């Protein structure tokens, strides 16, 4: 589940852009700057919404993954790549053996 650590980074970067927009707004007042600020505001709002949805989905996935670990009696710190690597190996071995037995 190491990829989930990227969400806080994205959130921090988005906050930097929002802060920049607020600072920029005070410094520049021309019509082109106002259009730029409007476009930037719309983009940050859209990305903030996307980030919120992604965060909720990640929290749901963390919960589901935790439930899987409990169900299979694995350690709560078990890395997902390791666990699903075992599952993938099992499925591939099962398919191979099944194919060998079918011939």
C-alpha positions in Angstrom: 0.0 0.0 0.0 3.0 2.3 -0.4 1.5 4.2 -3.4 -1.1 5.8 -1.0 1.7 7.9 0.5 1.5 10.1 -2.6 -1.8 11.6 -1.7 -0.5 13.9 1.1 2.2 15.1 -1.4 -0.5 15.9 -4.0 -2.6 17.6 -1.3 0.4 19.8 -0.2 1.2 20.8 -3.8 -2.4 21.8 -4.4 -2.4 23.9 -1.3 0.8 25.6 -2.6 -1.0 26.5 -5.8 -4.0 27.8 -3.9 -1.7 30.0 -1.7 0.1 31.3 -4.8 -3.3 32.2 -6.4 -4.2 34.2 -3.3 -0.8 36.0 -3.3 -0.9 36.6 -7.0 -4.4 38.0 -6.8 -3.3 40.8 -4.6 -0.4 41.8 -6.8 -2.0 41.9 -10.3 -5.3 43.5 -11.3 -5.3 43.6 -15.2 -8.0 41.8 -17.2 -5.7 39.1 -18.4 -4.6 38.4 -14.8 -8.3 38.3 -13.7 -9.0 35.7 -16.4 -6.0 33.7 -15.4 -7.1 33.8 -11.7 -10.6 32.7 -12.7 -9.2 29.8 -14.7 -6.8 28.9 -11.9 -9.5 29.0 -9.3 -11.7 26.6 -11.5 -8.8 24.3 -12.0 -7.9 24.2 -8.3 -11.5 23.6 -7.3 -11.8 20.8 -9.8 -8.5 19.2 -8.6 -9.5 19.7 -5.0 -12.7 17.8 -5.6 -10.8 15.0 -7.5 -8.3 14.8 -4.7 -11.1 14.5 -2.1 -12.8 11.7 -4.1 -9.4 9.9 -4.5 -8.7 10.2 -0.8 -12.1 8.7 0.1 -11.5 5.8 -2.4 -8.0 5.2 -0.9 -9.5 5.1 2.6 -12.1 2.6 1.4 -9.3 0.5 -0.2 -7.2 0.6 3.0 -10.3 -0.7 4.9 -10.9 -3.4 2.4 -7.2 -4.4 2.3 -7.2 -4.5 6.1 -10.2 -6.7 6.1 -8.5 -9.1 3.6 -5.4 -9.2 5.9 -7.6 -10.1 8.9 -9.5 -12.7 6.9 -6.3 -14.5 5.8 -4.6 -14.0 9.2 -1.8 -11.8 7.9 0.1 -9.1 9.7 -1.6 -5.6 9.5 1.8 -4.3 8.2 1.8 -6.8 5.3 2.8 -5.1 2.1 0.1 -5.4 -0.6 2.7 -6.3 -3.3 3.8 -9.3 -1.3 0.4 -10.5 -0.5 -1.0 -10.2 -4.0 2.2 -11.6 -5.4 1.5 -14.8 -3.4 -2.1 -14.8 -4.8 -0.8 -14.2 -8.3 1.7 -17.0 -8.0 -0.9 -19.4 -6.6 -3.4 -18.6 -9.5 -0.7 -19.0 -12.2 0.5 -22.3 -10.6 -3.1 -23.5 -10.3 -3.8 -22.7 -14.0 -0.6 -24.5 -15.1 -1.4 -27.6 -13.1 -5.0 -27.6 -14.2 -3.9 -27.3 -17.9 -1.4 -30.2 -17.4 -4.1 -32.4 -15.8 -6.6 -31.6 -18.6 -4.3 -32.9 -21.3 
